[in-house]
Amino acid sequence: MCPCKGRRRGKRWISEVPPVGSFVPEGCSLQDIGFMSLTLEELETVRLVDLLELVQEEAAFYMGISRKALWNDLVSARKKIAAALVYGSGIKIEGGSYAIRAGGCCSNCPGRAQEVGISREDEICLVEREMQILRNRLARLNFRMAALKDGPNIEAEKGEPRDEHI
């Protein structure tokens, strides 16, 4: 009988493996500190949501997972990063269940995803959905930029543009 409960953890799409695999607090030796282990998919959720400021739905789409799965990974990553900063631990970025998105890393990367079994129509549908998400994101960024340049105005009172249903 399997000791784990529920479904097996599915692979998440990530864009690249980071060039740096660990962070150590300044002035500490490797023997003196403990390390928090951050998986590559947890790092990808932080990158998409906190650094690129994507909304959950967009980030989940890019990673090929549900919003709930993305949220679980994001909460776990934020807790680990916060604990490492507060308690002076190091952070190791390693492991996880992931596949590297086409166009990421290099063609010789051992973790590179193989797009086997994806029909041309499905790939076209996915690219069209991604383009719609990017158009919505661009509209929000244009709105924010206009608000920053112009200051308060009539357009700002109308509210931020809403996403079209995808």
Long-range contacts (C-beta under 8 A, 24 or more apart in sequence): 9-97, 10-64, 10-65, 10-69, 10-97, 11-64, 11-97, 11-98, 11-99, 12-41, 12-44, 12-63, 12-64, 12-65, 12-69, 12-73, 12-96, 12-97, 12-98, 12-99, 13-62, 13-63, 13-64, 13-98, 13-99, 13-100, 13-101, 13-113, 14-40, 14-41, 14-43, 14-44, 14-63, 14-98, 14-99, 14-100, 14-101, 14-104, 15-44, 15-47, 15-100, 15-101, 15-104, 16-100, 16-104, 16-105, 17-100, 17-105, 17-109, 17-111, 18-43, 18-93, 20-93, 21-92, 21-93, 21-94, 22-90, 22-91, 22-92, 22-93, 23-84, 23-90, 23-91, 24-90, 25-88, 25-89, 25-90, 28-88, 28-90, 30-90, 33-88, 33-89, 33-90, 34-89, 34-90, 35-89, 35-90, 35-91, 35-92, 36-80, 36-81, 36-83, 36-84, 36-89, 36-90, 36-91, 36-92, 37-80, 37-92, 37-94, 37-95, 38-77, 38-80, 38-81, 38-91, 38-92, 38-93, 38-94, 39-73, 39-93, 39-94, 39-95, 39-96, 39-97, 39-98, 40-93, 40-94, 40-95, 40-96, 40-98, 41-73, 41-96, 41-97, 41-98, 42-73, 42-74, 42-76, 42-77, 42-80, 42-96, 43-77, 43-93, 44-98, 45-70, 45-73, 45-74, 45-77, 46-74, 46-77, 46-78, 46-81, 49-74, 54-137, 57-133, 58-133, 58-137, 61-129, 61-130, 61-133, 62-101, 62-130, 129-166, 132-164, 132-166, 133-166, 136-163, 136-164
